[in-house]
Amino acid sequence: MAAVDYNSLTKDQLKAILDEQGISYKSTDTKGELVALLGG
């Protein structure tokens, strides 16, 4: 399975993935912070 390039996704897509994985985030987090939460 190929790794996902989280930087190519939108903030909404990243938030959806975080929600699916049960990872909490702040609504004020930047895209970079969301990517970091996903280990990107």
Distance bins in CASP14 RR format, pairs under 12 A and 6 or more apart:
PFRMAT RR
TARGET T0000
AUTHOR 0000-0000-0000
RMODE 2
METHOD distances of the structure
MODEL  1
3 38 0 0 0 0 0 1 0 0 0 0 0
3 39 0 0 0 0 0 1 0 0 0 0 0
3 40 0 0 0 0 1 0 0 0 0 0 0
4 13 0 0 0 0 1 0 0 0 0 0 0
4 14 0 0 0 0 0 1 0 0 0 0 0
4 17 0 0 0 0 1 0 0 0 0 0 0
4 21 0 0 0 0 0 1 0 0 0 0 0
4 35 0 0 0 0 0 1 0 0 0 0 0
4 38 0 0 0 0 1 0 0 0 0 0 0
4 39 0 0 0 0 0 1 0 0 0 0 0
4 40 0 0 0 0 1 0 0 0 0 0 0
5 13 0 0 0 0 0 1 0 0 0 0 0
5 14 0 0 0 0 0 1 0 0 0 0 0
5 35 0 0 0 0 1 0 0 0 0 0 0
5 38 0 0 0 0 0 1 0 0 0 0 0
5 40 0 0 0 0 1 0 0 0 0 0 0
6 13 0 0 0 0 1 0 0 0 0 0 0
6 14 1 0 0 1 0 0 0 0 0 0 0
6 15 0 0 0 0 0 1 0 0 0 0 0
6 16 0 0 0 0 0 1 0 0 0 0 0
6 17 1 0 0 1 0 0 0 0 0 0 0
6 18 0 0 0 0 0 1 0 0 0 0 0
6 31 0 0 0 0 1 0 0 0 0 0 0
6 32 0 0 0 0 1 0 0 0 0 0 0
6 33 0 0 0 0 0 1 0 0 0 0 0
6 34 1 0 0 1 0 0 0 0 0 0 0
6 35 1 0 1 0 0 0 0 0 0 0 0
6 36 0 0 0 0 1 0 0 0 0 0 0
6 37 0 0 0 0 1 0 0 0 0 0 0
6 38 1 0 1 0 0 0 0 0 0 0 0
6 39 1 0 0 1 0 0 0 0 0 0 0
6 40 1 0 1 0 0 0 0 0 0 0 0
7 13 0 0 0 0 0 1 0 0 0 0 0
7 14 0 0 0 0 1 0 0 0 0 0 0
7 31 1 0 0 1 0 0 0 0 0 0 0
7 32 1 0 0 1 0 0 0 0 0 0 0
7 34 0 0 0 0 0 1 0 0 0 0 0
7 35 1 0 0 1 0 0 0 0 0 0 0
7 36 0 0 0 0 0 1 0 0 0 0 0
7 38 0 0 0 0 0 1 0 0 0 0 0
7 39 0 0 0 0 0 1 0 0 0 0 0
7 40 1 0 0 1 0 0 0 0 0 0 0
8 14 0 0 0 0 0 1 0 0 0 0 0
8 31 0 0 0 0 0 1 0 0 0 0 0
8 35 0 0 0 0 0 1 0 0 0 0 0
8 40 0 0 0 0 0 1 0 0 0 0 0
9 15 0 0 0 0 1 0 0 0 0 0 0
9 16 0 0 0 0 1 0 0 0 0 0 0
9 17 1 0 0 1 0 0 0 0 0 0 0
9 18 0 0 0 0 0 1 0 0 0 0 0
9 31 0 0 0 0 1 0 0 0 0 0 0
9 32 0 0 0 0 0 1 0 0 0 0 0
9 34 0 0 0 0 1 0 0 0 0 0 0
9 35 0 0 0 0 1 0 0 0 0 0 0
9 38 0 0 0 0 1 0 0 0 0 0 0
9 40 0 0 0 0 0 1 0 0 0 0 0
10 16 0 0 0 0 1 0 0 0 0 0 0
10 17 0 0 0 0 0 1 0 0 0 0 0
10 31 0 0 0 0 1 0 0 0 0 0 0
10 34 0 0 0 0 0 1 0 0 0 0 0
10 35 0 0 0 0 0 1 0 0 0 0 0
11 17 0 0 0 0 0 1 0 0 0 0 0
11 18 0 0 0 0 0 1 0 0 0 0 0
11 25 0 0 0 0 0 1 0 0 0 0 0
11 27 0 0 0 0 0 1 0 0 0 0 0
11 28 0 0 0 0 0 1 0 0 0 0 0
11 29 0 0 0 0 1 0 0 0 0 0 0
11 30 0 0 0 0 1 0 0 0 0 0 0
11 31 1 0 1 0 0 0 0 0 0 0 0
11 32 0 0 0 0 1 0 0 0 0 0 0
11 33 0 0 0 0 1 0 0 0 0 0 0
11 34 1 0 0 1 0 0 0 0 0 0 0
11 35 0 0 0 0 1 0 0 0 0 0 0
11 37 0 0 0 0 0 1 0 0 0 0 0
12 18 0 0 0 0 0 1 0 0 0 0 0
12 19 0 0 0 0 0 1 0 0 0 0 0
12 27 0 0 0 0 0 1 0 0 0 0 0
12 31 0 0 0 0 0 1 0 0 0 0 0
12 34 0 0 0 0 0 1 0 0 0 0 0
13 19 0 0 0 0 0 1 0 0 0 0 0
13 20 0 0 0 0 0 1 0 0 0 0 0
13 31 0 0 0 0 0 1 0 0 0 0 0
13 34 0 0 0 0 1 0 0 0 0 0 0
13 35 0 0 0 0 0 1 0 0 0 0 0
13 38 0 0 0 0 0 1 0 0 0 0 0
14 20 0 0 0 0 0 1 0 0 0 0 0
14 21 0 0 0 0 0 1 0 0 0 0 0
14 23 0 0 0 0 0 1 0 0 0 0 0
14 25 0 0 0 0 1 0 0 0 0 0 0
14 29 0 0 0 0 1 0 0 0 0 0 0
14 30 0 0 0 0 0 1 0 0 0 0 0
14 31 1 0 0 1 0 0 0 0 0 0 0
14 32 0 0 0 0 1 0 0 0 0 0 0
14 33 0 0 0 0 1 0 0 0 0 0 0
14 34 1 0 1 0 0 0 0 0 0 0 0
14 35 1 0 0 1 0 0 0 0 0 0 0
14 36 0 0 0 0 0 1 0 0 0 0 0
14 37 0 0 0 0 1 0 0 0 0 0 0
14 38 1 0 0 1 0 0 0 0 0 0 0
14 39 0 0 0 0 0 1 0 0 0 0 0
14 40 0 0 0 0 0 1 0 0 0 0 0
15 21 0 0 0 0 0 1 0 0 0 0 0
15 22 0 0 0 0 0 1 0 0 0 0 0
15 23 0 0 0 0 1 0 0 0 0 0 0
15 24 0 0 0 0 0 1 0 0 0 0 0
15 25 1 0 0 1 0 0 0 0 0 0 0
15 26 0 0 0 0 0 1 0 0 0 0 0
15 27 0 0 0 0 1 0 0 0 0 0 0
15 29 0 0 0 0 1 0 0 0 0 0 0
15 30 0 0 0 0 0 1 0 0 0 0 0
15 31 0 0 0 0 1 0 0 0 0 0 0
15 33 0 0 0 0 0 1 0 0 0 0 0
15 34 1 0 0 1 0 0 0 0 0 0 0
15 35 0 0 0 0 0 1 0 0 0 0 0
15 37 0 0 0 0 1 0 0 0 0 0 0
15 38 0 0 0 0 0 1 0 0 0 0 0
16 22 0 0 0 0 0 1 0 0 0 0 0
16 23 0 0 0 0 0 1 0 0 0 0 0
16 25 0 0 0 0 0 1 0 0 0 0 0
16 34 0 0 0 0 0 1 0 0 0 0 0
16 38 0 0 0 0 0 1 0 0 0 0 0
17 23 0 0 0 0 1 0 0 0 0 0 0
17 25 0 0 0 0 0 1 0 0 0 0 0
17 34 0 0 0 0 1 0 0 0 0 0 0
17 35 0 0 0 0 0 1 0 0 0 0 0
17 37 0 0 0 0 1 0 0 0 0 0 0
17 38 1 0 0 1 0 0 0 0 0 0 0
17 39 0 0 0 0 0 1 0 0 0 0 0
17 40 0 0 0 0 0 1 0 0 0 0 0
18 24 1 0 0 1 0 0 0 0 0 0 0
18 25 1 0 1 0 0 0 0 0 0 0 0
18 26 0 0 0 0 0 1 0 0 0 0 0
18 27 0 0 0 0 0 1 0 0 0 0 0
18 29 0 0 0 0 1 0 0 0 0 0 0
18 31 0 0 0 0 0 1 0 0 0 0 0
18 33 0 0 0 0 0 1 0 0 0 0 0
18 34 1 0 0 1 0 0 0 0 0 0 0
18 35 0 0 0 0 0 1 0 0 0 0 0
18 36 0 0 0 0 0 1 0 0 0 0 0
18 37 1 0 0 1 0 0 0 0 0 0 0
18 38 1 0 0 1 0 0 0 0 0 0 0
18 39 0 0 0 0 0 1 0 0 0 0 0
19 25 0 0 0 0 1 0 0 0 0 0 0
19 34 0 0 0 0 0 1 0 0 0 0 0
19 37 0 0 0 0 0 1 0 0 0 0 0
19 38 0 0 0 0 0 1 0 0 0 0 0
20 38 0 0 0 0 0 1 0 0 0 0 0
21 34 0 0 0 0 0 1 0 0 0 0 0
21 37 0 0 0 0 1 0 0 0 0 0 0
21 38 1 0 0 1 0 0 0 0 0 0 0
21 39 0 0 0 0 0 1 0 0 0 0 0
22 37 0 0 0 0 0 1 0 0 0 0 0
22 38 0 0 0 0 0 1 0 0 0 0 0
23 29 0 0 0 0 0 1 0 0 0 0 0
23 33 0 0 0 0 0 1 0 0 0 0 0
23 34 0 0 0 0 1 0 0 0 0 0 0
23 35 0 0 0 0 0 1 0 0 0 0 0
23 36 0 0 0 0 0 1 0 0 0 0 0
23 37 1 0 1 0 0 0 0 0 0 0 0
23 38 1 0 0 1 0 0 0 0 0 0 0
23 39 0 0 0 0 1 0 0 0 0 0 0
24 34 0 0 0 0 0 1 0 0 0 0 0
24 37 0 0 0 0 1 0 0 0 0 0 0
25 31 0 0 0 0 0 1 0 0 0 0 0
25 32 0 0 0 0 0 1 0 0 0 0 0
25 33 1 0 0 1 0 0 0 0 0 0 0
25 34 1 0 0 1 0 0 0 0 0 0 0
25 35 0 0 0 0 0 1 0 0 0 0 0
25 36 0 0 0 0 0 1 0 0 0 0 0
25 37 1 0 1 0 0 0 0 0 0 0 0
25 38 0 0 0 0 1 0 0 0 0 0 0
26 33 0 0 0 0 1 0 0 0 0 0 0
26 34 0 0 0 0 1 0 0 0 0 0 0
26 37 0 0 0 0 0 1 0 0 0 0 0
27 33 0 0 0 0 0 1 0 0 0 0 0
27 34 0 0 0 0 0 1 0 0 0 0 0
28 34 0 0 0 0 0 1 0 0 0 0 0
29 35 0 0 0 0 1 0 0 0 0 0 0
29 36 0 0 0 0 1 0 0 0 0 0 0
29 37 1 0 0 1 0 0 0 0 0 0 0
29 38 0 0 0 0 0 1 0 0 0 0 0
30 36 0 0 0 0 1 0 0 0 0 0 0
30 37 0 0 0 0 0 1 0 0 0 0 0
31 37 0 0 0 0 0 1 0 0 0 0 0
31 38 0 0 0 0 0 1 0 0 0 0 0
31 40 0 0 0 0 0 1 0 0 0 0 0
32 38 0 0 0 0 1 0 0 0 0 0 0
32 39 0 0 0 0 0 1 0 0 0 0 0
32 40 0 0 0 0 1 0 0 0 0 0 0
33 39 0 0 0 0 0 1 0 0 0 0 0
33 40 0 0 0 0 0 1 0 0 0 0 0
34 40 0 0 0 0 1 0 0 0 0 0 0
END
